Every structure is written in structure tokens, then in C-alpha cells.
Amino acid sequence: MSSPLSFGLIGAGWIGSFHAETLAQRLPNARLAAVADPVPGAAERLSPPCSYQDPLELIADPSVDAIAISSPAASHADLVVAAAGAGKHVFCEKPMALTLDDADRAIEAVRSAGVALQVGFNRRFATDFAAAHARIVDGEIGTPQILRSLTRDPGISAEVAAKVKPWTIFNETLIHDFDTLCWLNPGARVTEVYAQAAALIHPQYAEQGFLDTSVVQMRFDNGAFAVAEASFQAVYGYDVRGEIFGSDGVLLAGRAPDQAARANVELFHEAYIAQFAHFVDCVQAGIEPSVTGADARIALEIALAARESVERQAPVLLDGVLR
């Protein structure tokens, strides 16, 4: 049996805290060696064997084999590059980057270093979504023709809305749906995006770029259409579902709206753990994880096209125009 993979975690916020518990307690072939967070005392609250404020010091720690990145999105690409440069395998929360240039830079750094990279699109590891994907690959519903994915968060306060960065609804929320829709239409590529978005819940923050509600239409090169929608105000509970209509049938993924689940780590508890189990297995076996930097780039390209579509109030063709 291989020795446990030693992780350094960057970012001790709410998702970082969950990942820390997973690495320290839930996976027998992984261990949490260190945590870094620039906020004084934040890393120490997770009780790791070693703590840092500077993430670059953690990356340089010789006891760390792999880096788990759960810091703010704007820092992801630089941290992927730094970790790869230090020869460390990388698990990075989505989005991997906020520009295509940064995504390319991260992908190239990982390729040059010969290390593993996995991006945190956890829906791929949810039992029902994974089962739907497997049945599509097996040809059970023929060719996908109409796909739908939705993410409805259980509510956002005015205080939080005031701090949300512009375009978060695409870059950090719907990016899950964009990846899911591409994954559920294997081999197809999105060629056109048309997005509408508004601040319907907290319109007082619209002028500063806050958006809380969106519908995005996509066209694939195999003729299929897809719709992704998001809202930050599902008062009935966290709600994530998908539907794939094909030439020979239809498949559903996700559950009925969950009154009890108030956060994604509740609704996707097992998937969050399974994605790290997969990453550890791949690193120890020397194989590429199933969710790659290239996948993250594809989802980002759609997110950027959705932003451009809102700005232009027109469809956007994905043909290199966003580079």
C-alpha cells in the first residue's frame, strides 16, 4: 500500500475548512501536513501539523507532496504555477483561472513540471450525475439534443451581496453548470453563447456589477442546445439538478429541492470527498485525473462568453474572439 499523500492546503475559509477535514480525517491514503492563510490565526484554527501565512512558504515545505488550493479565485492561476514549479501535484478549486491567458499559463506550468492537476468540479463525482454520464456514454439515450443544468443557492444577504465581485455568477457559480453540460454531451464543443443576467434579489448593487439571477443558452457543434440557469435566492433550500434529453430518451440528475441542505457541502458532501479520493488515486497510480486543466479552460471560455454576451446584449460565437 502506498504511503499517504501529504497535502498542503491554501485557504482556510468555509470550503477550505471542509477540505481540511476531508484530508485529515476522511481519506486513509491522504494526510493534512500544513495549512496556509494570510489571515492571522485562520490556518491555526484548523489545527494542522504546520501552519503558514504565506502560501509560497507552504509550497516550499519539503514535507508536502500536493497542494490543495481553496483561496480566492483571483489567486488560483498564480498558485497553480507556483506549486507546479515546486514539483507539487495540484488540486485547485474552480475556477482555475479568470482569464484564458492565465488558464493557458497554469496548464503549461503543470505540463512542463510533469505533475498532476485536478480542478474541483464536484458534480462529476456525485453518484446521480456520474450515473447519468455513464448511461450517455453507453448510448442509452442516443444523441443528446437538449440539456439543462441549474444551480439555485439558498439565499444571499444584502451584506454579502455588497461584497460579491462582478461576474461571480458566471465565474464561480454557473461555471459548474458549464462544465457539467459539456461533460454530459461527450465529444461536443460549445460554439455559441447567449446570456441574460440581472440583480433581481438585491437590485441596489446592480450598478457595482452584482448579478444574482441568470439564464444562459448554448449551442453545441453536434447540434444540441443547452440552458444553464442560476439564482442566489432559492428560499426552499439548495437546488442543483440536470436533465439530458436525447434522441432515444431522457435522463435526470440531482434530487428534488432539498429543504434541509443550506450549503453545497451538505448537498454534495460525498462528492466533495470522492473528488479528493480520485485525485489521490491518480497521483499514486501516476495517471492523469479525469477533470483536467483543459476542462477548466473550456468552462472558463463559456463563462467569459456569457459575460461578453451580457455586455453586448447579443450572442457570442466561440471562435477565438475571446482570446
Salt bridges, closest charged atoms under 4 A:
GLU21 OE1 - ARG26 NH2 2.78
ASP78 OD1 - ARG105 NH2 2.73
GLU93 OE2 - HIS19 NE2 2.74
ASP102 OD1 - ARG105 NH2 2.95
ASP104 OD1 - ARG297 NE 2.58
GLU108 OE2 - ARG111 NH2 2.56
GLU140 OE2 - ARG135 NH2 2.46
ASP177 OD2 - ARG123 NH1 3.03
ASP179 OD1 - ARG124 NH2 2.67
GLU192 OE1 - ARG219 NE 3.33
GLU229 OE1 - ARG148 NH2 3.07
GLU229 OE2 - ARG152 NH2 2.76
ASP239 OD2 - ARG152 NH1 3.38
ASP239 OD1 - ARG241 NE 2.80
GLU270 OE2 - HIS269 ND1 3.00
ASP295 OD2 - ARG124 NH2 3.82
GLU308 OE2 - ARG312 NH1 2.78
GLU311 OE2 - ARG307 NE 3.52
